[in-house]
Amino acid sequence: MFARWRGAIDGLATLPISSRLIRDAHRTLLTGVARNRGATVEAGELKRDQNWIGGSGRIDTARFIPAPPTETPRVLDTLMTFVNREERPSPLIDAALAHYQFEAIHPFADGNGRVGRMLITLMLIDNGTLPQPLLYMSPYLERHKDRYIDLMYAVSRDGAWENWIAFFLEAVAESAGETIAVVERLQDLQRAYRERFQTARRSALMLRIIDLAFERPVRSISDFAEALGGDVSGCREQLERVDRAGCRGGGGGELPEAHSVSGCVGGVASWVR
C-alpha cells in the first residue's frame, strides 16, 4: 500500500494537493486491486452516478447521500482551496475537517475510504507535520468503524464537530503510538540480525544486504546490485548466502527475480504484534 502512496507523495513536489492529485492517487490505488475492491470502477474518474451510504441497497433507504455528480467537481475544488489556504495554524484539526468533508463529498464511485485516509497523510506531509508517511490510521479506524461512521454522520446531521475532532485526534494519537512500537521492534530486529551476521564473521557486504532489506523489503537482484555497486552475479552469490542462513523468501512470482528478505522483514508482521 505504501508503495502506491509514493506516487501521490512524490507528486507534492510539483503539484499542490488538488483535484488532479487526488484523481491520480485514486487511479494508482485502484490499479491491480481485486474486483470486489473496486477494480470495476473507472480509476481516476469522478463519479458519474449518484452514490449513497448505508441503507438496504436503495437510495430512498440511504443513511447519507453525498454531493450529486454534477456538483462534485465544484465542491471538491472548494475543499482543495481550504486545504491549501495560507493560514493553517492547526494541522491535525485541518486534517480532521478535510477528511470529514472528503468523505461527505464521496467523489468516486468506490475507493473513497482509501483516498480519504491518504489525504490525511498527504496534508500532514505537505504542511511539515510528518517527514514521511509514518502515520497509518486504517487499523484504528477499522477497529472503531461504527463509531467513526456515526461521528461523521453526527457532523452532517447535527453539526457535532467537537466530538468528531476529539475522536480524530484520539485516532492520531493511538495510531502514532502503534507506529512507534512497530518501528522500535523493527530496529530491535535489525540489530539482532546484524549481530547474528557479525558473530558469524560474515562479510560487510552481507550486513549491507540486511540494511537494504529493512529499507525496502522486496527487491530484484539487479536492485540489490545497483544499491551495492556490484555486479549481478556477485550479488546473487551473497543473496544465496543469506538464503542459506534462512533469511530470504522468494517473491512468489509477482516480480521477476524478486526477493523478500523474509526472515528479516517479510515475516515481521507476526513478530511485531
C-alpha positions as MATLAB code, in Angstrom:
seq = 'MFARWRGAIDGLATLPISSRLIRDAHRTLLTGVARNRGATVEAGELKRDQNWIGGSGRIDTARFIPAPPTETPRVLDTLMTFVNREERPSPLIDAALAHYQFEAIHPFADGNGRVGRMLITLMLIDNGTLPQPLLYMSPYLERHKDRYIDLMYAVSRDGAWENWIAFFLEAVAESAGETIAVVERLQDLQRAYRERFQTARRSALMLRIIDLAFERPVRSISDFAEALGGDVSGCREQLERVDRAGCRGGGGGELPEAHSVSGCVGGVASWVR';
ca = [
       0.000    0.000    0.000;
       2.762    2.436    0.914;
       4.346    1.876   -2.491;
       1.070    3.005   -4.056;
       1.043    6.115   -1.876;
       4.518    7.028   -3.063;
       3.311    8.441   -6.375;
       0.944   10.874   -4.650;
       3.608   11.858   -2.125;
       6.168   12.418   -4.879;
       3.541   14.455   -6.722;
       3.628   17.048   -3.930;
       6.978   18.192   -5.336;
       5.283   19.519   -8.466;
       1.595   19.846   -7.571;
      -0.336   21.231   -4.636;
      -2.897   18.953   -3.050;
      -5.543   19.303   -5.725;
      -8.359   17.541   -7.533;
      -5.839   16.383  -10.112;
      -3.526   14.927   -7.472;
      -6.464   13.213   -5.762;
      -7.650   11.693   -9.051;
      -4.120   10.495   -9.835;
      -3.926    8.920   -6.379;
      -7.267    7.198   -6.907;
      -6.041    5.808  -10.221;
      -2.889    4.459   -8.566;
      -4.666    2.990   -5.543;
      -7.244    1.137   -7.625;
      -4.820   -0.232  -10.210;
      -4.496   -4.002   -9.876;
      -6.923   -4.434   -6.980;
      -9.367   -7.333   -6.834;
     -12.776   -6.786   -8.384;
     -14.525   -6.716   -5.050;
     -12.122   -3.938   -4.005;
     -13.149   -1.510   -6.723;
     -11.398   -2.685   -9.888;
     -14.606   -2.379  -11.913;
     -14.709    1.348  -11.126;
     -13.126    3.721  -13.621;
      -9.984    4.590  -11.683;
      -9.085    8.253  -11.544;
     -12.512    9.434  -12.700;
     -15.043   11.245  -10.538;
     -18.376    9.527  -10.030;
     -20.899    9.716  -12.847;
     -23.861    8.310  -10.942;
     -25.299    9.277   -7.598;
     -23.866    7.219   -4.758;
     -25.159    6.810   -1.228;
     -24.070    5.410    2.101;
     -25.950    2.863    4.205;
     -29.483    1.652    3.744;
     -30.769   -1.547    2.212;
     -29.442   -1.099   -1.320;
     -31.856    1.637   -2.451;
     -31.202    5.357   -2.346;
     -34.516    6.021   -0.588;
     -33.276    3.978    2.395;
     -29.809    5.597    2.487;
     -28.391    6.917    5.730;
     -26.458    9.607    3.905;
     -26.484   10.922    0.328;
     -23.241   12.659   -0.752;
     -22.938   15.501   -3.239;
     -24.501   14.766   -6.647;
     -22.148   14.085   -9.576;
     -22.903   17.460  -11.175;
     -21.729   19.270   -8.038;
     -18.786   17.036   -7.194;
     -16.059   18.867   -9.190;
     -17.045   22.211   -7.678;
     -17.248   21.078   -4.048;
     -14.039   19.069   -4.378;
     -12.245   22.170   -5.684;
     -13.668   24.144   -2.736;
     -12.229   21.558   -0.363;
      -8.837   21.827   -2.064;
      -8.957   25.612   -1.625;
      -9.446   25.051    2.113;
      -6.600   22.537    2.229;
      -4.190   24.946    0.504;
      -5.137   28.195    2.240;
      -2.221   30.253    3.578;
      -3.191   30.355    7.259;
      -3.150   26.805    8.653;
      -2.482   27.081   12.395;
      -3.793   23.634   13.422;
      -2.591   20.894   11.025;
      -4.289   17.987   12.820;
      -7.630   19.785   13.151;
      -7.379   20.784    9.486;
      -6.853   17.129    8.601;
      -9.905   16.158   10.677;
     -12.076   18.744    8.934;
     -10.803   17.866    5.455;
     -11.165   14.125    5.978;
     -14.777   14.508    7.065;
     -15.544   16.800    4.123;
     -13.919   14.456    1.612;
     -15.961   11.511    2.892;
     -19.104   13.663    2.803;
     -18.426   14.533   -0.846;
     -17.586   10.881   -1.663;
     -16.262   11.955   -5.082;
     -15.599    8.492   -6.515;
     -17.842    5.535   -7.214;
     -15.566    3.438   -4.978;
     -12.273    3.759   -3.122;
     -13.277    6.900   -1.208;
     -12.164    5.500    2.131;
      -8.683    4.662    0.878;
      -8.204    8.027   -0.795;
      -9.702    9.870    2.172;
      -7.237    8.246    4.557;
      -4.400    9.008    2.183;
      -5.489   12.654    2.120;
      -4.747   12.830    5.857;
      -1.167   11.694    5.252;
      -0.693   13.992    2.262;
      -1.849   17.013    4.258;
       0.441   16.218    7.195;
       3.438   15.750    4.893;
       2.609   18.871    2.884;
       2.429   21.081    5.979;
       5.586   19.606    7.508;
       3.942   17.726   10.373;
       5.184   14.379    9.025;
       8.553   13.895    7.293;
       7.406   10.580    5.782;
       4.136    8.589    5.541;
       4.598    7.128    9.006;
       1.038    7.583   10.276;
      -1.180    4.672    9.240;
      -4.650    5.198   10.709;
      -6.557    2.475    8.866;
      -6.217   -0.233   11.578;
      -7.566    2.084   14.279;
     -10.425    3.352   12.119;
     -11.328   -0.206   11.161;
     -11.387   -1.310   14.804;
     -13.690    1.602   15.635;
     -15.593    1.625   12.360;
     -19.095    2.065   13.796;
     -18.055    4.969   15.996;
     -16.058    6.503   13.134;
     -19.061    6.454   10.812;
     -21.552    7.527   13.494;
     -19.488   10.579   14.434;
     -19.142   11.723   10.823;
     -22.856   11.243   10.367;
     -23.485   13.327   13.511;
     -21.492   16.168   11.943;
     -23.725   16.070    8.868;
     -26.934   15.781   10.893;
     -26.224   17.908   13.977;
     -23.011   19.826   13.312;
     -21.304   17.844   16.104;
     -17.787   18.910   15.157;
     -16.222   18.749   18.620;
     -16.972   15.043   19.094;
     -15.650   14.238   15.630;
     -12.440   16.207   16.126;
     -11.858   14.610   19.555;
     -12.246   11.162   18.019;
      -9.920   12.037   15.144;
      -7.207   13.297   17.488;
      -7.597   10.147   19.581;
      -7.153    8.088   16.412;
      -3.997   10.035   15.522;
      -2.502    9.546   18.987;
      -3.266    5.811   19.102;
      -2.010    5.248   15.555;
       1.180    7.197   16.249;
       1.804    5.069   19.331;
       1.336    1.885   17.312;
       3.738    3.171   14.664;
       6.388    3.956   17.287;
       6.040    0.449   18.734;
       6.449   -1.163   15.311;
       9.474    0.999   14.469;
      11.142    0.112   17.776;
      10.584   -3.597   17.175;
      11.929   -3.315   13.640;
      15.027   -1.580   14.972;
      15.495   -4.348   17.537;
      15.085   -6.968   14.823;
      17.569   -5.234   12.544;
      20.127   -5.070   15.347;
      19.578   -8.755   16.106;
      20.252   -9.758   12.504;
      23.300   -7.540   12.254;
      24.707   -9.120   15.435;
      23.953  -12.565   14.056;
      25.933  -11.968   10.896;
      28.733  -10.153   12.700;
      29.080  -13.061   15.114;
      29.207  -15.455   12.182;
      32.018  -13.331   10.723;
      30.047  -12.618    7.578;
      31.262  -10.010    5.157;
      30.396   -6.332    5.490;
      28.529   -6.755    2.219;
      26.069   -9.126    3.870;
      25.444   -6.596    6.632;
      24.663   -4.064    3.931;
      22.203   -6.526    2.388;
      20.440   -6.758    5.753;
      20.239   -2.957    5.971;
      18.902   -2.723    2.417;
      16.240   -5.285    3.266;
      14.951   -3.065    6.053;
      14.967   -0.036    3.788;
      12.842   -1.839    1.183;
      11.941   -5.478    1.851;
      11.206   -6.566   -1.735;
      13.922   -6.036   -4.321;
      15.106   -7.642   -7.536;
      18.671   -8.929   -7.723;
      19.536   -6.081  -10.067;
      18.184   -3.608   -7.481;
      20.477   -5.102   -4.856;
      23.416   -4.999   -7.270;
      22.798   -1.353   -8.128;
      22.489   -0.373   -4.466;
      25.635   -2.288   -3.551;
      27.652   -1.043   -6.511;
      28.476   -4.576   -7.633;
      27.606   -6.931  -10.435;
      24.536   -9.139  -10.565;
      26.453  -12.428  -10.328;
      28.350  -11.310   -7.228;
      25.160  -10.046   -5.631;
      23.409  -13.323   -6.429;
      26.164  -15.198   -4.585;
      25.734  -13.017   -1.499;
      21.958  -13.467   -1.597;
      22.447  -17.233   -1.755;
      24.469  -16.993    1.446;
      21.641  -15.030    3.046;
      19.267  -17.692    1.751;
      21.274  -20.474    3.367;
      21.129  -18.552    6.632;
      17.350  -18.738    6.443;
      16.741  -15.034    5.838;
      15.327  -14.856    2.355;
      11.983  -15.598    0.793;
      11.056  -15.752   -2.871;
       8.869  -13.135   -4.447;
       6.124  -15.625   -5.191;
       6.311  -14.894   -8.895;
       4.973  -11.379   -8.505;
       8.208   -9.811   -9.716;
      10.923  -11.257  -11.955;
      13.806  -12.424   -9.770;
      12.334  -10.524   -6.833;
      13.321  -11.459   -3.328;
      11.950  -10.570    0.059;
      14.369  -10.968    2.916;
      11.517  -12.559    4.784;
      13.418  -13.702    7.822;
      14.400  -10.091    8.400;
      11.382   -8.079    7.328;
       8.865  -10.104    5.343;
       7.945  -12.136    8.401;
       7.991   -9.235   10.799;
       4.212   -8.756   10.830;
       3.664  -11.683   13.170;
       6.732  -10.774   15.209;
       5.827   -7.167   15.976;
       2.262   -7.803   17.096;
];
